[in-house]
Amino acid sequence: MNEDAKIGKFDASATSACVGTLVFWSLGPIFIKYLTGSLDSWTQNLLRYSVACLFWLPFLLFSIRTKRFDKRTWRRAVLPAMANVTMQSLWAGAFYYIGPAFMVLLTKTNIIWIAGFSLISFPGERALVKSKRFWLGLALSVTGVVGVICFKKDFAVTGTLTGTVIALAAAFMWGVYTVSARSAFRDIDSRSGFSVMSMYTVAGLCVLALLFGRLGDCVRMDTKSWAVVVFSGVTCIGLAHVLYYAAMRRIGATIPALVILVQPFTVLVISRVVFGESLNVFQLAFGLVLLAGAACAIWSQQHLRRDS
């Protein structure tokens, strides 16, 4: 990804990519929650990622045939794929216990993990340790997530507690995945990187589905559920990831990350209509504190790059 991308100039293509990513990633949790009535998490993970993999397979084959493919991608995609398999398994699993809006809000703690892992992995970002903005962002995020959890009325219920733990674990693994992908694909076309990684991810998810899933359930799915699997696989996985990477390559990581912070509220609006989910006023207030902390952490990274 181009760390030297020009931030100040308006880029219509990058802006469209950001908006497209936000739309697709806002619909993703709704589709996953909808499929909980038809499939277990292991099976729906495999089906949706298989669709995304098949969507990009023609591009991968074309790149290999025309010798535009970087052979280093096969090796470099291994670590991000391993992190992605774990993250996707946790991500989908949480929706079987908690609502989409609550789930997505909790996973925004991934911003702190991403910043922390970047601090360890990239020498140029280790000055974050001295950044007051970073520590303020961390404090706000921790305060926000504690408030969002504690003010949930049914937090003590076993299912809610389980879903909360899974969601926070997914946020941690998203940080691992993001930093490993950033390192692995820093000088590799994002489409090629995601194409190969999706193949590895499908292989891993296939093993998990065979071990823990009920693959036979997909035979009994109705047409509407299959349409959701295909549409969400293409848009929310196949297109959304590549659009996000493309935006970061053109305008840097800061603006796309800030745009995606709107996701919990777009998901809440949709989830309220579809599933009747709502957050109380205290959760919304602490949710804003959490997102403010995440934004502050992003700001600290951008400020660091401009000063370096």
N, C-alpha and C positions, 0 to 999 in steps of 0.2 A: 504494500500500500504506500502511496506517495505521501510521505510525511511533510513534504514541502509544498503541498497543494495550496493554491491561493484562496484564502478564506474571504477576502474582502469583496471580490467581484461576484456579481450575481451569475449563477450558472443554472439555466433553465433545465437542462438535462439532469443535473444533480438534484435539483429541487424536486423534479418529478419523481426521481428515484426514491428520495426521502419520503415523499407523500405516498408513493406506491407501497413502500415497505411498511409504513405506519398502517395503511388500510389492510394489507394482507395479514400483518401480525396482530391486528385488532380482531380480525375474523377468525384467526387460527384457534384461540382458546374457545371460542363459541362452537366451532366445528368439533373440537376434541371432546368438549362436554356433551355435545349432542350424540356423539358416537359411543359414549359410555353406556348408553342403553342397548347397544347392539354388540359391542365388542369389548374384550378385555384390553387393558393398556398395551400389552405386549403385541397382540395381533394388530391393533389399529396402528401402532408405531411402524410395524413392518410394512403394512399395506400402504400407508401414506408416504413413507420414505421410498418405497419401491417405485411408486408413481413418479416421484421427483427424480429418482435415478434414471428411469426410462425416459423422462422428458429431456434430460441433458445428454443422454447416451449418443444420439446422432451427432451432436456437436463434438463430443469427445472423439468419436470415430473419425469424423471429418478432420479434426485437428491432427490426429495421428497420421491419417492418410496423406495430408498435405505437408507433413513434417513441421507443423507449427507447434506441436506439443513438446513441452519441456519434460524430458524423461526423469528429471529430479522429482517431479510431482509424485510419482509412484511411492518413493521413499518418504518424502516430506509429509504426505497426507496421513501417514500411519498414526502419529501421535494425536493430531486433531480429531481423527476419526474415533479413536479409543475414548477420548474425552466426550465426544459428541454422542456416542452410544450410551454412555452413562448418563449424560445430561438429558438426552431425549427420553430415556426410560424413567427418570425421576420426574421430568416435566409432565409427561402424559399421565403418570401415575397419580400425581397430586390432584388432578381434576376429578378423580373418583371419590374424593373425600371433601373437597371444598369448592366454592364457586369460582368462576373465571376471574371476576374483578379482584376478589381477595387474593387469589393465587398470583395474578400478574403483579399486583401491588407489592407483595412480599418478594417476588423475584427481582424487583428493581434494586435490591441490595447487591445485585451482581456488579453494579458500577463500582462499588467499593472494592470488591474482590479483583475486578479488572485492574483498577488503579494499583492495588497492592501487589498483584502478580507482575504488573508492568514495572513496578519499582524494583522488584527482584530480578526480572529477566532482562531489562533494558537499561544499561548504565546511564544513558542520557536522561532517564526519568528518576534517578535516585535522589535528586535534589528535592523531590516531593516530601522527603522526611522533614525538611526545614520549612515546608509551606504551611502557613497558618490556614490557608483556604482548604487544604487537604484535610487537616485535622478537624476543622470546623465542619466540613462535609461529612466526615466519619461520625462525629458526635451527633449531628443532626439526623443522619441516617439511622444510627442505633436508637436514638430517642424515638424517631418516627416508627420504626418497625416494632419496637416494644409497645408503643401506644396503640398501633393498629391491631396487634395481637390481643393485648390485654382488654381492650374495649369491645372485642367481639363477644357477643352475649353467650354463645355456645362454645367458647374456647375450651372449657373443661371437658367437653364431650370427647370421647376417645377418637372418633373419626376426625374431628376438627384438629385435634392435637397432632394426629398422624399426618394429616395433609399439610399442616404448617411446617412440620419437621422436613417432610419431603420437599416442599416448595423452597425452603431455605437451603437445603442440600442441592437442589437444582440450580439455585442462584450461584452457589459456590462452584459447581461444575461448569456453569456458563462462563464464569471468569477463567477457569482453566482452559476451556475450549477456545474462547476468544483470543487469549494471549498466545496459545499454541498455534492457532490458525494465522494470527498476525505474523508470528515469527516464521512459520513454515512457508507462507504464500506471499512474503513481502516483495518478491520480484517475479512472481508467477501470475499469469492471467487468472483472475478470480473465477471465471467460468470453468477453466480446466481444473483448478484446485478443488472447487466444489463438486465437479463431476466425479473425480476420482474419490474424494472423501465420501461422497454419497454411496458409491459402490462398496467401500469398506464398511460404512455404517450399516447398509442393508445386510451385509454378511453377518455383522455382529448382532443386529436385531433379529435376524432369522434364527440364529442359535438360541437367543433368549425366548423367542416365540415358540420354538419347538420344545424348549425345556419347561416353560412356565405358562404359555398361552393356550388358547383353545382355538386353533386354526379352523376347526370345523364350523365355527360360528359364522364365518364369512359366507359360507354356502347358503345359509338361511337369511342373509341380509336382503332387504328390499331394494328396489331400484333407487329410491331416494338416498338411502345410506351409502350405496355405491357411488352415487353422484357426489356426495359430500366427500368421500374418500379421494376420488379422482380430482375434484376441483381444489380441495384443500392441499392435496399433495403437490399439484402444479403451482398454485399461487402462493400459499402460505409457507411452503418449504422451497420448492424449486426456483420460483421467481424472487421471493422476498429476500432470501439470503444473498443472491447475486446482485440484486438492486442495491442492497445495503452496502456490500463490498464496493460496488461501482461508485456509489455516492462518496464513500470514504476515499477512494482513489482520486476523485476529482476535486473535492473540497475539504479533505481532511476528516478526522474522526469526530471532531467536536460538534458541529452542527447536526449531523445525522443522529448522534447520540442524544442531543437535546430534543430533537424532534420526536424520537421514540419515547421520551419521558412522558409524552401525552398519552401513550398507550393505555395505562390503567383506567383513565377516564373515558376513553372511547370504548374500551371493553365493558366498562360499567354501564354505559348508556345502552349498548346492545344487549348485554346480559340482563339488564332490568326489564327490557321489552320481551326478550325470549324466555328467560328463566325466572323472572321476578326477583332477581337478586338485588340487594341493596346494602349499602354501608351506612352505619349511623353517623351522626354529625361529628362525634369524637374520632371515629376511624377516618373520616374524610379529612379532619383537621390534622391528625397525625400523619395521614397519607401525604398531605401537602408538605409537612416537615420532612418526611422521608425523601420525597422527590426534590425538595430544595437542597437537601444534603447531597443527593446524587448529582444535581446540577453544579453544586459547589465543587465537588470532586472533579467533574469534567472541566470546570473553569480553571481549577488549579493546574491541570495537565496542560491546557492550552496556554495559560500564562507562562508556564515553565518553558514551553517550546518557543514562545516569542522572545523570552529573555535569553535563550541559549544561542 
